[in-house]
Amino acid sequence: MSIEKTLADLKKRGEGALAAFATAGDPDRETSLDIFRSLGAWGADIIEIGIPYSDPLMDGPVLQRSYTRALKRGFKLDALPAFVEEIGKTSSAPMLIMTCCNPVLRYGALRFFRDISSAGADSVLITDMPPEEWGESLDLARQFNLGTIFLLAPTTPMSRMQLIDGVSTPFVYCVSKMGVTGAGELDLERLRDYVRFVRDSVSKPVMVGFGISEPEQAKAIGSMADGVVVGSAAVAIIERHLDDRARMFALLEKFIGGLKTALKP
Amino acid sequence: MIELPDSKGHFGVFGGRYVPETLFSALQELDEKYREVKGDPEFRNEFLYHLRHYLGRPTPLYLARNLSKRVGNGNRIYLKREDLNHTGAHKMNNTIGQGLLTKRLGKKRVIAETGAGMHGVATATAAALLGLECEIFMGEIDIARQAPNVDRMKMLGATVTAAMSGTRTLKDAVNEAFRCWTTNVTSTNYIMGSVVGPHPFPAMVRDFQRVIGDEAREQIMELEGRLPDMVTACVGGGSNAMGIFYPFIGDEAVELVGVEAAGKGLDTALHGASISRGSIGVLHGAMSFMLQDEGGQVLETHSVSAGLDYPGVGPEHAWLKANGRARYESATDDEAMEAFYLLCREEGILPALESSHAIAWLLNNDIGENKTVILCLSGRGDKDMQYVSGLRQSPAGAKK
């Protein structure tokens, strides 16, 4: 099922969507594959696959370290299509690829869109490529039926929100706070006001991410938006239990499950 | 001549604003404010006042007779003495400009990255002068090899934060500064140290640095009655080179030569030659040449000089390379070290290891006969003394 359809169905049920992020190849290909294959069963409605990059500008230390682990274990972008295809064989949750732009440009944008699309990815989010820099790549992505998701930040002025709303499909990714991924306090009161403002300003579904790690946060934000994205908190569990896979999986299941329960009506 | 960059910060395919959304509007605001002050005579006067009375500009254009003899063939080498600026390098031209701009933005705090420490010192100095809070990000490895500058920054009231991620050098300091800026963008201005990064930094830093070339052009006309045959400068990110090249770009007969760090040799993996050995990609918010692997991951670099130990280069240099207006050569660590000593002993000038690369290229290459050359001596080498002495004591230890 597509992300668009998934979000529409959940909305009908009054249920918030949960997108769960992990880094491709972290801590190694096999474990990573099993994590992605399980995310849907644990409660994630959308799977977000992060591409490791040596110099991410938007990511906090938790994701940086996960990229480093994946790269050290030999992650190559060339292997991504096969990896995505593998996940799709046993998992039905729609897949979103999140990446920095340089690896994609090196791979070739057209080739990248073609390959991930035919491997079964639904959408792509290039964190450091604002709409202004996409040019004809936007049409290329559309040509391969890929959604192109863009970020919307607390610093985004009203006029730009319309621009982003126009190009961002199937949803708009609303950044919860100033800062990099992960860590830091969320002021839930202020965030609710901000999310309400965003929701009322854009036409597309709104998913909220950055710094979400607790069921209560998911519940509060999920009631205002179409859903939440969880990333660093999940990756932190992976990092803390690198030497105990069984415990890593048990805690991930509990964590994802807890967030999903909180998003249900 | 078409005015570049365009309104979105592109020099041909190069440049642009490849940044996360959180920073986008801050860059737009910076761009708008910069365009506003660029045409404001009051800002211009304030900037020029500081260049003259605080930095000590104009810096001399000095005919280095002994160096010229070493280069030979009747060539005349003029040194543009940016080492004589307050704080010892060209970096201060830019930080005073961006510092004044920060005040116009109404922001009270500045952050900056630094490699060799010169930009950190220059930023800390401008911050002290202008009453701004200052935090400098510096790679852990660079902190070790440029210790005197770390002390200077602290004395000037700045906080020095070690960049511990990645290769722990300049590129990682830039990453950390960007991350910090993402979190504090409403209160803080990022003073970029080179002609790199997203628009408007490459154009803005170039404009603040073009005083080097403007002065040099006027001085050489006065001294020689004609334009030089060649202008050369070292290129890391490329701000001193862009500053001295820019006013000569329209003078087709003036050859522009940028000198990159060849480290242990261009055919090894240990160099910092982004243009000579790199490929096109996006690093730190701009499209340019960069050192990357097949998968688009940024490669480790090496240079004896921390200021050239950077895997990217300013997008306008990429543009000048692509359209053939400038050419880019290189000098190795060893060649730069020899040039460093030669300038010390024969001209009584202690050059920065960065600038030594440009000197080395002149010394080791046939540039023809009876040429008038202007070389940008971008900074002084006091910061490198401890490191260079260490290398001398252990000849095999010339590595990071």
Interface residues (C-beta under 8 A of the other chain):
Chain A: Y53 S54 D55 P56 L57 M58 D59 G60 P61 Q64 L71 K76 L77 D78 C101 N102 P103 V104 L105 R106 Y107 T127 D128 M129 P130 E132 E133 F150 L151 L152 A153 P154 T155 T156 P157 R160 I164 V175 M178 G179 V180 G184
Chain B: K8 G16 R17 Y18 V19 P20 E21 T22 L23 F24 S25 A26 S165 G166 K171 D172 N175 F178 R179 T182 T183 N184 V185 T186 I280 G281 V282 L283 H284 G285 Q292 E294 G295 G296 Q297 V298
